[in-house]
Amino acid sequence: MAGLRNTYIPSTEAAEILGLRPYGIQKLIRRGQLPGEKIANRWFIPRAAVEELAKTYVPKRGHPRVKRKYTRRGQT
């Protein structure tokens, strides 16, 4: 078990390394950008893969907010 702990890390620890939330890690796994295995309803990622991705990964925030233009109705 000690060898497994050194090679695989949980998604929460991977999220801290990459500056993301755990859900962001799950999205990277689903997209195929990060390998991962689901064990007992938790994602585990190879430490080497996270460290390799951390060298080039730049986290992006979601979609930019678009300011809505509210107009008054019925006035012409």
CNS distance restraints for C-alpha pairs under 8 A (distance, minus, plus):
assign (resid   1 and name CA) (resid   5 and name CA) 6.35 0.50 0.50
assign (resid   2 and name CA) (resid   6 and name CA) 6.58 0.50 0.50
assign (resid   3 and name CA) (resid   7 and name CA) 6.46 0.50 0.50
assign (resid   4 and name CA) (resid   8 and name CA) 5.86 0.50 0.50
assign (resid   5 and name CA) (resid   9 and name CA) 6.60 0.50 0.50
assign (resid   6 and name CA) (resid  47 and name CA) 7.47 0.50 0.50
assign (resid   7 and name CA) (resid  46 and name CA) 5.61 0.50 0.50
assign (resid   7 and name CA) (resid  47 and name CA) 5.46 0.50 0.50
assign (resid   7 and name CA) (resid  48 and name CA) 7.35 0.50 0.50
assign (resid   8 and name CA) (resid  44 and name CA) 5.83 0.50 0.50
assign (resid   8 and name CA) (resid  45 and name CA) 5.26 0.50 0.50
assign (resid   8 and name CA) (resid  46 and name CA) 4.33 0.50 0.50
assign (resid   8 and name CA) (resid  47 and name CA) 5.31 0.50 0.50
assign (resid   9 and name CA) (resid  13 and name CA) 6.38 0.50 0.50
assign (resid   9 and name CA) (resid  14 and name CA) 6.66 0.50 0.50
assign (resid   9 and name CA) (resid  44 and name CA) 5.40 0.50 0.50
assign (resid   9 and name CA) (resid  45 and name CA) 5.43 0.50 0.50
assign (resid   9 and name CA) (resid  46 and name CA) 6.30 0.50 0.50
assign (resid   9 and name CA) (resid  47 and name CA) 5.89 0.50 0.50
assign (resid  10 and name CA) (resid  14 and name CA) 6.44 0.50 0.50
assign (resid  10 and name CA) (resid  42 and name CA) 7.25 0.50 0.50
assign (resid  10 and name CA) (resid  43 and name CA) 5.91 0.50 0.50
assign (resid  10 and name CA) (resid  44 and name CA) 4.51 0.50 0.50
assign (resid  10 and name CA) (resid  45 and name CA) 6.31 0.50 0.50
assign (resid  11 and name CA) (resid  15 and name CA) 5.97 0.50 0.50
assign (resid  11 and name CA) (resid  22 and name CA) 5.71 0.50 0.50
assign (resid  11 and name CA) (resid  25 and name CA) 6.36 0.50 0.50
assign (resid  11 and name CA) (resid  26 and name CA) 7.66 0.50 0.50
assign (resid  11 and name CA) (resid  42 and name CA) 7.56 0.50 0.50
assign (resid  11 and name CA) (resid  43 and name CA) 5.50 0.50 0.50
assign (resid  11 and name CA) (resid  44 and name CA) 5.82 0.50 0.50
assign (resid  11 and name CA) (resid  45 and name CA) 6.66 0.50 0.50
assign (resid  12 and name CA) (resid  16 and name CA) 6.46 0.50 0.50
assign (resid  12 and name CA) (resid  21 and name CA) 7.38 0.50 0.50
assign (resid  12 and name CA) (resid  22 and name CA) 5.28 0.50 0.50
assign (resid  13 and name CA) (resid  17 and name CA) 6.42 0.50 0.50
assign (resid  14 and name CA) (resid  18 and name CA) 6.27 0.50 0.50
assign (resid  14 and name CA) (resid  22 and name CA) 7.79 0.50 0.50
assign (resid  14 and name CA) (resid  25 and name CA) 7.27 0.50 0.50
assign (resid  14 and name CA) (resid  45 and name CA) 7.42 0.50 0.50
assign (resid  14 and name CA) (resid  47 and name CA) 7.93 0.50 0.50
assign (resid  14 and name CA) (resid  50 and name CA) 6.46 0.50 0.50
assign (resid  15 and name CA) (resid  19 and name CA) 5.71 0.50 0.50
assign (resid  15 and name CA) (resid  20 and name CA) 4.68 0.50 0.50
assign (resid  15 and name CA) (resid  21 and name CA) 5.34 0.50 0.50
assign (resid  15 and name CA) (resid  22 and name CA) 5.37 0.50 0.50
assign (resid  15 and name CA) (resid  24 and name CA) 7.44 0.50 0.50
assign (resid  15 and name CA) (resid  25 and name CA) 6.13 0.50 0.50
assign (resid  16 and name CA) (resid  20 and name CA) 6.28 0.50 0.50
assign (resid  16 and name CA) (resid  21 and name CA) 7.42 0.50 0.50
assign (resid  17 and name CA) (resid  50 and name CA) 7.72 0.50 0.50
assign (resid  17 and name CA) (resid  51 and name CA) 7.95 0.50 0.50
assign (resid  17 and name CA) (resid  54 and name CA) 7.22 0.50 0.50
assign (resid  18 and name CA) (resid  50 and name CA) 7.71 0.50 0.50
assign (resid  18 and name CA) (resid  54 and name CA) 5.78 0.50 0.50
assign (resid  18 and name CA) (resid  57 and name CA) 7.45 0.50 0.50
assign (resid  18 and name CA) (resid  59 and name CA) 7.57 0.50 0.50
assign (resid  19 and name CA) (resid  59 and name CA) 7.05 0.50 0.50
assign (resid  20 and name CA) (resid  24 and name CA) 5.87 0.50 0.50
assign (resid  20 and name CA) (resid  25 and name CA) 7.05 0.50 0.50
assign (resid  20 and name CA) (resid  59 and name CA) 7.09 0.50 0.50
assign (resid  21 and name CA) (resid  25 and name CA) 6.84 0.50 0.50
assign (resid  22 and name CA) (resid  26 and name CA) 6.55 0.50 0.50
assign (resid  23 and name CA) (resid  27 and name CA) 6.36 0.50 0.50
assign (resid  24 and name CA) (resid  28 and name CA) 6.38 0.50 0.50
assign (resid  25 and name CA) (resid  29 and name CA) 6.30 0.50 0.50
assign (resid  26 and name CA) (resid  30 and name CA) 6.22 0.50 0.50
assign (resid  26 and name CA) (resid  43 and name CA) 7.65 0.50 0.50
assign (resid  27 and name CA) (resid  31 and name CA) 6.15 0.50 0.50
assign (resid  28 and name CA) (resid  32 and name CA) 6.25 0.50 0.50
assign (resid  28 and name CA) (resid  33 and name CA) 5.27 0.50 0.50
assign (resid  28 and name CA) (resid  34 and name CA) 5.61 0.50 0.50
assign (resid  29 and name CA) (resid  33 and name CA) 5.96 0.50 0.50
assign (resid  29 and name CA) (resid  34 and name CA) 4.80 0.50 0.50
assign (resid  29 and name CA) (resid  35 and name CA) 5.82 0.50 0.50
assign (resid  29 and name CA) (resid  36 and name CA) 6.12 0.50 0.50
assign (resid  34 and name CA) (resid  45 and name CA) 7.64 0.50 0.50
assign (resid  34 and name CA) (resid  49 and name CA) 6.88 0.50 0.50
assign (resid  34 and name CA) (resid  50 and name CA) 7.43 0.50 0.50
assign (resid  34 and name CA) (resid  53 and name CA) 7.87 0.50 0.50
assign (resid  35 and name CA) (resid  45 and name CA) 6.22 0.50 0.50
assign (resid  35 and name CA) (resid  46 and name CA) 7.18 0.50 0.50
assign (resid  35 and name CA) (resid  49 and name CA) 7.28 0.50 0.50
assign (resid  36 and name CA) (resid  43 and name CA) 6.34 0.50 0.50
assign (resid  36 and name CA) (resid  44 and name CA) 5.53 0.50 0.50
assign (resid  36 and name CA) (resid  45 and name CA) 4.47 0.50 0.50
assign (resid  36 and name CA) (resid  46 and name CA) 6.95 0.50 0.50
assign (resid  37 and name CA) (resid  43 and name CA) 5.62 0.50 0.50
assign (resid  37 and name CA) (resid  44 and name CA) 5.31 0.50 0.50
assign (resid  37 and name CA) (resid  45 and name CA) 6.51 0.50 0.50
assign (resid  38 and name CA) (resid  42 and name CA) 5.36 0.50 0.50
assign (resid  38 and name CA) (resid  43 and name CA) 4.45 0.50 0.50
assign (resid  38 and name CA) (resid  44 and name CA) 6.22 0.50 0.50
assign (resid  39 and name CA) (resid  43 and name CA) 6.34 0.50 0.50
assign (resid  39 and name CA) (resid  44 and name CA) 7.18 0.50 0.50
assign (resid  45 and name CA) (resid  49 and name CA) 7.33 0.50 0.50
assign (resid  45 and name CA) (resid  50 and name CA) 7.19 0.50 0.50
assign (resid  46 and name CA) (resid  50 and name CA) 6.60 0.50 0.50
assign (resid  47 and name CA) (resid  51 and name CA) 6.22 0.50 0.50
assign (resid  48 and name CA) (resid  52 and name CA) 6.08 0.50 0.50
assign (resid  49 and name CA) (resid  53 and name CA) 6.14 0.50 0.50
assign (resid  50 and name CA) (resid  54 and name CA) 6.01 0.50 0.50
assign (resid  51 and name CA) (resid  55 and name CA) 6.71 0.50 0.50
assign (resid  52 and name CA) (resid  56 and name CA) 7.60 0.50 0.50
assign (resid  53 and name CA) (resid  57 and name CA) 5.67 0.50 0.50
